[in-house]
Amino acid sequence: MELNNLIESLFQVDQEIRKNPKFPMGLIEKTDNYTTEVLKQIIELGGIPLIDKVGIDVSRKFIMMVQHSRDLEFAQDVCDKLQNESVDNVPKTIMPYLIDKLLVARGEKQKFGTILTAGKDENNDPISIPKPIEDELNVNGRRALYGLEPIEDYLKTATENFKKFSRELNIKK
């Protein structure tokens, strides 16, 4: 199977399983573990699929699946390699998600505010709240360097999605 098709197929499963609120976390974890093993083989056979090899969309999808990996050593290794690549050969909008995931996993503050947790607003409605952010006053400047929207817009969209997902799970106030 062509590399692009393989990555596209893996990504489709990765996303479908995450979008369906009825799938148990255990199944998502098993899928992430299987996907990680396939991603490791892809890298072993031909290196990280960068923009010059597979195009920006497929490269972004590959990195997003690395972000979902439970194998933090693997994800950190890929992140380190990506940060040593030419900036034009790495999809920059996905990198903050991977960087933040690894920082938060180590118990450190994130840089871009991409890792969220559930909370409640003053009306007891569900909202998305970023985990602690390093130098929070300058987060939008860092986000802009990577082509991300301001954190306020990101949180608004994330909260809307969280409310929709909560309704689908029939979570009550």
Number of C-alpha atoms within 10 A of each C-alpha: 6 6 14 17 12 15 22 16 11 20 18 12 15 19 12 11 17 14 11 12 14 10 12 11 12 9 12 17 14 12 17 22 16 13 21 21 13 15 24 15 12 17 12 10 9 10 13 19 24 22 16 11 15 17 15 18 13 22 23 21 20 23 25 17 20 23 26 21 22 14 14 16 11 17 22 18 10 19 18 12 11 19 12 9 11 9 10 11 16 22 21 16 15 19 20 21 19 22 20 22 23 20 15 16 11 11 9 15 19 26 24 28 26 23 20 15 10 12 13 12 10 6 7 9 12 20 19 22 19 17 17 17 19 14 12 15 8 12 17 18 16 17 19 14 10 16 14 19 14 16 18 10 11 15 19 14 13 17 20 14 14 16 17 13 15 15 12 12 12 9 10 8 9
